Amino acid sequence: MDWNRVAGNWKQMQGKAKQQWGKLTDDDLAKIDGQREELAGIVQERYGIARDIAQKQVDEWAKSADDSWLKQ
């Protein structure tokens, strides 16, 4: 998904992000506020993974969100 669409629909995307990364808190999601780098940083922190792996996960999640968005 084009990240602008994720950011623009962040309120709706928060639930999908929480399904993907269950360790994210509501406060985390509010802090992220649709910012890709912020999401990757918090995923990295919560899961103790490398930054590039967190960014790859975020990119894959956005792509899968795009696929499901198109089916609606």
C-alpha positions as CSV (number, residue, x, y, z in Angstrom):
1,M,0.0,0.0,0.0
2,D,1.2,3.4,-0.7
3,W,2.3,4.7,2.6
4,N,0.3,7.9,2.1
5,R,-2.8,5.8,2.2
6,V,-1.7,4.1,5.4
7,A,-1.0,7.4,7.0
8,G,-4.3,8.9,5.7
9,N,-6.2,6.0,7.1
10,W,-4.2,5.4,10.2
11,K,-7.3,5.3,12.5
12,Q,-8.6,2.3,10.5
13,M,-5.1,0.7,10.1
14,Q,-4.3,0.7,13.9
15,G,-6.3,-2.5,14.4
16,K,-4.6,-4.2,11.6
17,A,-1.2,-3.1,13.0
18,K,-2.1,-4.4,16.4
19,Q,-3.1,-7.8,14.9
20,Q,0.2,-7.9,13.1
21,W,2.3,-6.8,16.1
22,G,0.4,-7.7,19.3
23,K,3.1,-6.2,21.5
24,L,2.2,-2.7,20.3
25,T,0.2,-0.7,22.9
26,D,-2.6,1.8,22.2
27,D,-0.1,4.5,23.3
28,D,2.4,3.2,20.7
29,L,-0.2,3.3,18.0
30,A,-1.2,6.9,18.9
31,K,2.5,7.9,19.0
32,I,3.1,6.4,15.6
33,D,0.3,8.4,14.0
34,G,0.8,6.8,10.6
35,Q,4.5,7.5,10.4
36,R,6.4,4.6,8.7
37,E,9.7,5.2,10.4
38,E,8.1,5.5,13.8
39,L,6.3,2.2,13.3
40,A,9.5,0.5,12.3
41,G,11.3,1.9,15.3
42,I,8.7,0.8,17.8
43,V,8.5,-2.7,16.2
44,Q,12.3,-2.9,16.4
45,E,12.2,-1.9,20.1
46,R,9.3,-4.1,21.1
47,Y,10.5,-7.3,19.4
48,G,14.2,-6.8,19.8
49,I,15.0,-7.1,16.1
50,A,17.3,-5.3,13.7
51,R,16.1,-2.1,12.2
52,D,16.3,-3.4,8.6
53,I,14.1,-6.4,9.6
54,A,11.6,-4.2,11.2
55,Q,11.4,-2.0,8.1
56,K,11.0,-5.1,5.9
57,Q,8.1,-6.3,8.2
58,V,6.5,-2.9,8.0
59,D,6.8,-2.8,4.2
60,E,5.4,-6.3,3.8
61,W,2.5,-5.4,6.2
62,A,1.7,-2.3,4.1
63,K,1.7,-4.4,0.9
64,S,-0.6,-7.0,2.4
65,A,-2.9,-4.2,3.7
66,D,-3.1,-2.9,0.2
67,D,-4.1,-6.3,-1.1
68,S,-6.9,-6.6,1.5
69,W,-7.9,-3.0,0.9
70,L,-8.5,-3.6,-2.8
71,K,-10.7,-6.6,-2.0
72,Q,-13.1,-4.4,0.0
